[in-house]
């Protein structure tokens, strides 16, 4: 019985590649149950120019290497709240990428 279960697991097709064409839909949706492998990502801290004191962070998927989200700590705020955006460079609340 154990050999049959192991053979059934081996015959399972690999998961379809993640569709990252519409990043906002991908980020806002739940990962499908058929996706058995984890979605690996990494975060890059950007500290250039005036952002040395107020860095922003960018989330990328690892395979394929694609931008997903960016965020920064909200200015003039005593709590640790962050502004999250689906645009890599535009981190304003007025943009359409603000979530």
N, C-alpha and C positions, 0 to 999 in steps of 0.2 A: 504494500500500500504506500509506503514511503517513497519507493522508487517511482511509482506512478505520479505521485504529487510533485516530485522533483522534475519529472519529465514534462508535466503540464506547465510548470513555472518556466522552464526553458523555452517552450514553444510560444510563449506570450510575445507578441510583436513589440518592438521598442516604441516608446511614446513618440507622438508626433512632435516636431519641433515647435517651440513656442512662437506664436504669431505676435511680433512686436511692431507691426506696421502702425497700429493705432495705440500709441503708448498710454494715453489717458484711459482708454477702455481696458487695456491690459492691467494697469495698476489698480483700477477701481473694481475689477472683477475678482471673484474667488478662483483659486487654482482648481481646475477640474479634477475630479476623483481619479480619472484615468492617468493623470500625471503622477507617476510613481517615484520619479526622481526629484530631488529638491531643486529649486531654482536658486542657483548660486549667484550672489551679487557681491559687489564691494563698494565701499564709500571712500570718496576722495575729498580731502579738506583743501579748499582753495584759499590761500592767504597771499594775495598779490595786491600791490598798490595800497589803496585805502582799506582794503579788506584784511590787512595784517592785524588790525585790532578787532575787526568784526568779520571773521571768516564765514564762508558759506560752504555747504556740503553738497556733493553730487553723488547720486546713487546710479551705478551702472550694473547691467546684467553681465555675468562673466562669459557666457557662451550662448549666443554671440555677444561680442563686446558692444553693447548699445546703451545709450543714455535712457534712464527711467524717470528719475525725480531729482529735484534740487531743493535745498532748504536753507534757511538762515534763521538765527534767533531774532525775534521781533525786537526792534529798537524801542527804547524808552519804556520797557516793560520790566517790572520787577520779578515776574515769574519766568520760568524757563519755558516759554511758549515759542514755537517755531512756525514760520510761514513756509508752506510746502507748495512747490510749483512743478508743473509738467514742462516748463520751458527752462532750458539749461542756464540761460543768461538773465531773463526777465524775472526778477524776484519781487515785483511790486504787487500790492493788493488789487490794483486797478486792472491788471492784465487778465486776459481770458484764461490764462494757464494757472491762475491761483486756485488752489483746492482747499 
